[in-house]
Amino acid sequence: MAELRFSALKEVFNREPLETKPPSKDVSKYFNSNVFDLHKMEHYLSKEAFSVVKKAINEGKSLTRQEADQVAIGLKAWALENGATHFTHWFHPLTDGTAEKHDGFIEVGDNGHIVENFSGAVLVQSEPDASSFPSGGIRNTFEARGYTAWDVSSPVFIVGSTICIPTIFVSYTGEALDYKAPLLKALSELDRAAVDICQYFDKDVTKVIATLGCEQEYFLIDEALYYARPDIVLAEKTLMGHQSAKDQQLSDHYFGSIPERVMCFIEDFECEAYKLGIPVKTRHNEVAPNQFECAPIYEEVNLAVDHNQLLMDLMRRIARKHKFRVLFHEKPFAGINGSGKHNNWSMATNTGVNLLSPGKNPKSNLQFLTYLVNVIKAVNDSNDLIRASVMNESNSWRLGGHEAPPAIISVFLGSYLIEMLNSIVSKVTEKKMTPAQKTELKLGIGKIPEILLDNTDRNRTSPFAFTGNRFEFRAVGSSANCGTAMIALNAAVAYQLVKFKKEVDQIIKKGRNKDEAIFQVLKKYIIESKRVLFEGDNYSPEWHAEAAKRKLSNISSVPESISMYLTPASKEVLIGSGVFTDKELESRVEVEYEKFTKKVQIEARVLGDLAINHIVPTAVRYMTTLLDNVKGLKDVFSNTEYERLAGARKELIINISDHISNIKKLVNEMVEERKKANIIEDAFRKALIYEKKVKPYLEEIRTHIDKLELIVDNEIWPLPKYRELLFTR
């Protein structure tokens, strides 16, 4: 193994950057070139078919089989012109990745010859095997049939020689088995609820879309070092490794010049992303060494989620071409910053208004405050649900790790808006407002800057921070499908907006005017949500104590957090609004328990194997060398000199022996705890036991291995060390 380590290092040092040649420096000339967008549809489809598809996209209506056949004809023509030979229904199963099964265009014609065919039937629907995907008990292994159905709102694209059709994925009996189906329902609920509120301010608003921009953080390591670390290959993180003497202390990597070889990789994947219509705009070095970030321009949420999943897949493929491996795990290296995926979320109307951006007059600013306060109220009331949507095994290593928000979900607004909300509370009374009060309040909200970007400081410790014209949901993990967080957030906000309208309309019926009614309800919401507003350091122990006083939950246990999906409050939001059925929600929670258990199980098995088969033999080998050295000293020196010279070596031998004994003892205990946990049938209880009884061993065993790394001869240590993984490019 030591030979493999040094061979890998030698290979890295001999690497040369792979030159990349984008089709054109003018991105606009090839952006969307591999996407069957509206512009291409207008060219390849008949006027009737184009009109139908455009209407389906804008109104969310499905196509008839005859209409789909017309679309399929044009799509096939475009695909063949672009070298496509196959098609696939591309979907997001509950594995956090994407799935696809490729079928060729070829069929046997009436005369026995091969023809290329693509019908509306296969465009609209397919039947992949649903038995092997996570279903939480909805499907038995022998019940294999499932369906994928075309999501018209997300455009078809080409990867290689295959056209990819974004679809939802459901079981034979109709239950959602993916992220997209419930996300589309949540977005539809938000659209309906938000439009109803917009009618108070602008009758021309007929549609509201949620928007999203995903900041994607990731690590890069050379593929030779990757293959020399079985823990990274199998668990996507280092399960052992002592911190490098230098890592991120000096912040010298952050926003530094991007290394040449890394830049070649970035330029390559950006070029491919542009072809697929992914508007990647930002790139930079992150805080930790060998950590980087890319971020797109915001898009409609469903499309943004599709694009982020596609981007991660694209980055993995392009990285191999450059002899890199991309790590999306939230905490691949201990002791330095992990990776997140900040979700920048807002809402926009068909009239071009960002509902979370202040306007130019009291009326537009009252609308802004209405949506702002309702989002805060949604986060307050659905606090446990929102945390559950970002909590999983890999993200649990990052949350609260002093580079990510804690498991306490709070909202940061900035002093300007906090003062504005306080003024509403102080000036609005239960009684009818006087003309003076109305004037004073309207003048106050009329002073809100159109753009608050420079009036709102960024709080990087907050899990949910207002950043001028959007909320930055910072707690989302880098490897996650954003659909999970977006389902919870959009459903919670939609549910809250429906409640808001009911309360306002009730006050209006009692004779109050619209503005008074809105102010009255906003005041109530601000008071009720005050506990979730926090402007300070979310990392501080003082905040944890204060949060407990405010009765804000701080659930760091992954299984316990996931179980919050099944509280009456969460069910009312998710099931009451039709985003999930009872069966779908319960099965989804079951899947999350199983995923957590299996990930801890994999990490435990990998660590046990490496500890016993790699680390212990290496330590024994070095200890044997020391023993031989001690024996040699006795043969050469007098007893007095021997005792003086051998003392330190004996201490070292005892130290190594103790670590070896502890490692073997802890690995055996961990195996026994796994055996006990594995016979538990209840998924929640099993996950809980794995968390409380198995997972702690990962850190205990690691401690002894990391101590040995500092003692054992560098020449025989079998695995690449942190200083090599993080600083070798």
Residue pairs with C-beta under 8 A, 6 or more apart in sequence:
1 228
1 614
1 618
1 718
1 719
2 618
2 715
2 716
2 717
2 718
4 228
4 718
5 228
5 717
5 718
5 719
5 720
5 724
7 224
8 222
8 224
8 225
8 227
8 228
8 720
9 224
9 225
9 720
9 724
9 728
11 222
11 224
12 222
12 224
12 225
12 728
12 729
13 728
15 222
15 261
15 323
17 260
17 261
17 263
17 264
17 322
18 261
18 264
18 265
18 268
18 321
18 322
18 323
19 264
20 264
20 267
20 268
20 271
22 30
22 267
22 271
23 29
23 30
23 33
23 271
24 30
27 274
30 274
30 275
31 274
31 275
31 277
31 279
32 39
32 274
32 275
32 276
32 277
33 275
34 82
34 157
34 158
34 159
34 275
34 276
34 277
35 155
35 156
35 157
35 158
35 275
35 276
35 277
36 44
36 75
36 78
36 79
36 155
36 156
36 157
36 163
37 155
37 277
38 54
38 57
40 78
41 50
41 53
41 54
41 71
41 74
42 50
44 74
44 75
44 77
44 78
45 53
45 70
45 71
45 74
46 70
46 74
48 70
49 67
49 70
49 71
49 73
49 74
52 63
52 67
52 70
52 71
53 63
53 67
53 71
53 152
55 61
56 62
56 63
56 152
57 152
57 153
58 207
60 153
60 188
62 124
62 152
63 71
63 120
63 124
63 152
65 120
65 121
65 124
66 120
67 120
68 120
68 121
68 123
68 124
68 150
69 119
69 120
69 121
70 120
71 120
71 123
72 118
72 119
72 120
72 122
72 123
73 118
75 118
75 123
75 156
75 163
76 105
76 116
76 117
76 118
79 87
79 105
79 118
79 158
79 163
80 105
80 116
82 158
83 161
84 105
84 158
84 161
84 162
84 163
85 104
85 105
85 161
85 162
86 102
86 103
86 104
86 105
86 161
86 162
86 163
87 102
87 103
87 105
87 118
87 122
87 162
87 163
87 164
87 165
88 100
88 101
88 102
88 103
88 162
88 163
88 164
88 165
89 100
89 101
89 126
89 128
89 148
89 150
89 165
89 167
90 98
90 99
90 100
90 164
90 165
90 166
90 167
91 98
91 99
91 100
91 128
91 148
91 166
91 167
91 168
91 169
91 178
91 180
92 98
92 99
92 169
92 178
92 179
92 180
92 305
92 309
92 481
92 483
93 99
93 133
93 134
93 169
93 177
93 178
94 133
94 134
94 135
94 136
94 177
94 178
94 179
94 588
94 591
94 595
95 133
95 134
96 479
96 480
96 481
97 309
97 313
98 309
98 310
98 313
99 128
99 133
99 169
100 162
100 164
101 126
101 128
102 162
103 122
105 116
105 117
105 118
106 114
106 115
106 116
106 117
107 114
107 115
107 116
107 117
108 114
108 115
109 115
123 150
123 165
124 149
124 150
125 147
125 148
125 149
125 150
126 147
126 148
126 167
127 145
127 146
127 147
127 148
128 146
128 148
128 169
129 144
129 145
129 146
130 139
130 143
130 144
130 145
130 146
130 169
130 171
130 172
130 177
131 139
131 140
131 141
131 142
131 143
131 144
131 146
132 141
133 146
133 169
133 177
134 177
134 591
134 594
134 595
135 171
135 177
135 587
135 591
136 586
136 587
136 588
136 589
136 590
136 591
136 594
137 587
137 590
138 171
138 173
138 175
138 177
138 583
138 584
138 587
139 146
139 171
139 172
139 177
143 172
145 172
146 169
146 170
146 171
146 172
146 177
147 169
147 170
147 171
147 172
148 167
148 168
148 169
148 170
149 167
149 168
149 170
150 165
150 166
150 167
151 166
151 167
151 168
151 180
151 184
151 302
153 184
153 300
153 302
153 303
154 166
154 302
154 303
154 306
155 166
155 277
156 163
156 164
156 165
156 166
157 163
157 164
157 276
157 277
157 310
158 164
159 276
166 180
166 306
167 180
168 176
168 178
168 180
168 181
168 184
169 176
169 177
169 178
169 180
169 181
170 176
170 177
170 178
170 181
171 177
175 581
175 583
175 584
175 587
176 182
176 580
176 584
179 305
179 481
179 483
179 484
179 487
180 302
180 305
180 306
180 483
182 483
182 487
182 579
182 580
182 584
183 301
183 302
183 305
183 483
183 486
183 487
183 490
184 302
185 577
185 578
185 579
186 486
186 487
186 490
186 491
186 494
186 577
186 579
187 209
187 210
187 301
187 302
187 490
189 490
189 491
189 494
189 495
189 577
189 578
189 579
190 208
190 210
190 347
190 490
190 491
190 493
190 494
190 497
191 207
191 208
191 209
192 494
193 493
193 494
193 495
193 497
193 498
193 501
194 208
194 347
194 355
194 371
194 494
194 497
195 205
195 206
195 207
195 208
196 497
196 498
196 501
197 370
197 371
197 374
197 497
197 500
197 501
198 205
198 208
198 349
198 355
198 367
199 205
200 367
200 370
200 504
200 514
200 518
201 363
201 364
201 366
201 367
201 370
202 349
202 351
202 353
202 367
204 351
205 349
205 350
205 351
205 353
206 350
207 349
207 350
208 347
208 348
208 349
208 350
208 355
209 300
209 301
209 347
209 348
210 300
210 301
210 345
210 346
210 347
210 486
210 490
211 298
211 299
211 300
211 301
211 304
211 345
211 346
211 347
211 348
211 470
212 298
212 299
212 300
212 301
212 304
212 305
212 343
212 344
212 345
212 482
212 486
213 295
213 296
213 297
213 298
213 299
213 304
213 343
213 344
213 470
214 295
214 296
214 304
214 305
214 308
214 341
214 342
214 343
214 344
214 482
215 282
215 293
215 294
215 295
215 340
215 341
215 342
215 344
216 293
216 294
216 295
216 308
216 311
216 312
216 341
216 478
217 286
217 291
217 292
217 293
217 339
217 340
217 341
217 478
218 291
218 292
218 293
218 294
218 315
218 326
218 327
218 328
218 339
218 478
219 288
219 290
219 291
219 292
219 326
219 327
219 332
219 333
219 339
220 262
220 265
220 290
220 292
220 319
220 324
220 325
220 326
220 327
220 729
221 232
221 290
221 324
221 325
221 327
221 725
222 323
222 324
222 325
222 728
222 729
223 320
223 323
223 324
223 325
224 323
225 720
225 724
225 725
225 728
226 232
226 233
226 325
227 233
228 719
228 720
229 238
229 719
229 720
229 725
230 606
230 609
230 610
231 237
231 238
231 239
231 240
231 606
231 607
231 610
232 238
232 325
232 327
232 332
234 602
234 606
235 599
235 602
235 603
235 606
236 327
236 328
236 329
236 332
236 394
236 479
237 327
237 329
237 331
237 332
237 333
237 394
237 397
237 603
238 332
238 333
238 334
238 722
238 725
239 603
239 606
239 607
239 610
239 698
239 702
240 607
240 610
240 611
240 615
240 701
240 702
240 705
240 706
240 709
240 719
241 333
241 334
241 706
241 709
241 719
241 721
241 722
241 725
242 706
242 707
242 709
242 710
242 721
242 722
243 334
243 335
243 336
243 722
244 721
244 722
244 723
244 726
244 727
245 723
246 723
247 288
247 289
247 335
247 336
247 722
247 726
248 254
248 287
248 288
248 289
248 336
248 337
251 287
253 285
253 286
253 287
253 288
253 289
253 290
253 291
254 285
254 286
254 287
255 284
255 285
256 285
257 285
258 266
258 283
258 284
258 285
258 292
259 729
261 322
261 729
262 292
262 324
262 729
264 322
265 318
265 319
265 322
265 324
266 283
266 292
266 294
268 318
268 321
268 322
269 311
269 314
269 315
269 318
269 319
270 280
270 283
270 294
272 314
272 318
273 280
273 311
273 314
274 280
276 307
276 310
276 314
277 307
278 296
278 307
278 310
278 311
278 314
279 296
279 297
279 299
280 294
280 295
280 296
280 311
281 295
281 296
281 297
282 293
282 294
282 295
283 292
283 293
283 294
283 295
284 292
284 293
285 291
285 292
285 293
286 292
286 293
286 337
286 339
287 336
287 337
287 403
288 333
288 336
288 337
288 726
289 336
289 726
289 727
290 725
290 726
290 727
290 729
291 336
291 337
291 339
294 311
296 304
296 307
296 308
296 311
298 304
298 344
298 346
298 470
299 307
301 345
301 486
301 490
304 482
305 481
305 482
305 483
305 486
308 341
308 481
308 482
309 481
312 326
312 328
315 326
316 326
319 325
319 326
327 339
328 339
328 478
328 479
329 338
329 339
329 394
329 478
329 479
330 338
330 339
330 340
330 394
330 395
330 397
330 398
330 404
330 477
330 478
330 479
331 338
331 339
331 394
331 397
331 398
331 401
332 338
332 339
333 722
333 725
333 726
334 702
336 726
337 403
338 397
338 398
338 401
338 403
338 404
338 478
339 398
339 477
339 478
340 398
340 404
340 474
340 475
340 476
340 477
340 478
341 476
341 477
341 478
341 480
341 482
342 472
342 473
342 474
342 476
343 472
343 473
343 476
343 482
343 485
343 486
343 489
344 467
344 470
344 471
344 472
344 473
345 470
345 471
345 472
345 473
345 486
345 489
346 354
346 355
346 356
346 357
346 469
346 470
346 471
347 354
347 355
347 356
347 371
348 354
348 355
349 355
353 359
353 364
353 367
354 469
354 470
355 367
355 368
355 371
356 368
356 371
356 372
356 375
356 466
356 469
356 470
356 471
357 368
357 450
357 451
357 452
357 468
357 469
358 364
358 365
358 368
358 448
358 449
358 450
358 451
358 452
359 365
359 367
359 368
359 448
359 450
360 450
361 446
362 442
362 443
362 445
362 446
365 445
365 446
365 448
366 442
366 445
366 515
366 518
368 448
369 420
369 421
369 424
369 445
369 522
370 500
370 518
370 522
372 417
372 466
373 421
373 522
373 525
373 526
373 529
374 493
374 496
374 497
374 500
374 525
375 471
375 493
375 496
376 411
376 413
376 525
376 526
376 529
376 532
376 533
377 496
377 500
377 525
377 528
377 529
378 489
378 492
378 493
378 495
378 496
379 386
379 409
379 411
379 464
379 492
379 529
379 532
380 411
380 528
380 529
380 531
380 532
381 492
381 496
381 529
381 569
382 488
382 492
382 495
382 496
382 569
382 570
382 573
383 409
383 532
383 552
383 553
384 553
384 555
384 561
384 564
384 567
384 569
384 570
385 488
385 492
385 564
385 565
385 567
385 569
385 570
385 573
385 574
386 409
386 464
386 485
386 488
386 489
386 492
387 407
387 409
387 475
387 553
387 555
387 561
387 564
388 488
388 561
388 562
388 563
388 564
388 565
388 570
389 484
389 485
389 487
389 488
389 489
390 399
390 473
390 475
390 476
390 477
390 480
390 484
390 485
391 399
391 407
391 555
391 558
391 561
391 562
392 477
392 480
392 558
392 592
392 595
392 596
393 558
393 595
393 596
393 599
393 600
394 477
394 479
394 599
395 475
395 476
395 477
395 479
395 480
396 556
396 558
398 404
398 477
399 405
399 406
399 407
399 475
399 556
400 406
400 407
400 539
400 556
402 539
404 474
404 475
405 461
405 462
405 463
405 474
405 475
405 538
406 463
406 538
406 539
406 543
406 544
406 554
407 554
407 555
407 556
407 561
408 463
408 538
408 543
408 544
408 547
408 552
408 553
408 554
409 463
409 464
409 475
409 532
409 552
410 462
410 463
410 464
410 532
410 533
410 534
410 538
410 547
410 552
411 462
411 464
411 465
411 466
411 471
411 529
411 532
411 533
411 534
412 459
412 462
412 464
412 465
412 466
412 533
412 534
412 535
413 421
413 456
413 466
413 533
413 535
414 452
414 455
414 456
414 457
414 466
414 535
415 457
415 535
416 452
416 455
416 456
417 452
417 456
417 466
418 533
418 535
420 444
420 445
420 448
421 526
421 533
423 441
423 444
424 441
424 519
424 522
424 523
424 526
425 523
425 526
425 527
427 437
427 440
427 441
427 444
428 437
428 441
428 519
428 520
428 522
428 523
429 437
430 520
432 512
432 516
433 441
433 516
433 519
438 515
438 516
441 519
442 515
449 455
451 468
451 469
452 466
452 468
452 469
453 467
453 468
453 469
454 468
455 468
456 466
456 467
456 468
458 465
458 467
459 465
459 535
459 538
460 474
461 537
461 538
461 539
462 474
462 534
462 538
463 473
463 474
463 475
463 538
464 471
464 472
464 473
464 474
464 475
465 471
465 472
465 474
466 472
473 485
473 489
475 485
476 482
476 485
487 574
487 579
488 574
491 573
491 574
491 577
491 579
492 573
494 577
495 572
495 573
495 576
495 577
498 577
500 521
500 525
503 521
503 524
504 514
504 517
504 518
504 521
505 517
507 516
507 517
507 520
507 521
508 514
508 517
512 520
531 550
531 551
531 552
532 550
532 552
534 543
534 546
534 547
536 542
536 543
537 543
544 554
547 554
548 554
555 561
555 564
557 688
557 691
558 596
558 687
558 691
559 593
559 596
559 684
559 687
559 688
559 691
560 688
562 589
562 592
562 593
562 596
562 687
563 589
563 684
564 570
565 574
565 585
565 588
565 589
565 592
566 585
566 586
566 589
571 582
571 585
573 579
574 580
574 585
575 581
575 582
575 585
580 588
590 683
593 683
593 684
593 686
593 687
594 683
594 687
596 687
596 690
596 691
597 677
597 683
597 686
597 687
597 690
600 690
600 691
600 694
600 695
600 698
601 674
601 690
601 694
603 698
604 670
604 674
604 694
604 695
604 697
604 698
607 667
607 698
607 701
607 702
608 667
608 670
608 671
608 701
610 719
611 663
611 667
611 701
611 705
612 663
612 664
612 667
614 718
614 719
615 663
615 705
615 708
615 718
616 660
616 663
616 664
618 712
618 716
618 717
618 718
619 656
619 659
619 660
619 708
619 712
620 660
621 716
622 656
622 711
622 712
622 713
622 716
623 653
623 656
623 657
623 660
625 713
626 649
626 652
626 653
626 656
627 653
629 649
630 646
630 649
630 650
630 653
633 642
633 645
633 646
633 649
634 642
634 646
637 645
652 711
655 711
656 708
656 711
656 712
659 704
659 705
659 707
659 708
659 711
660 708
662 704
663 701
663 704
663 705
666 697
666 700
666 701
666 704
667 697
667 701
669 697
670 694
670 697
670 701
673 689
673 693
673 694
673 697
674 690
674 694
676 689
676 693
677 686
677 689
677 690
677 693
677 694
678 686
680 686
680 689
709 717
709 721
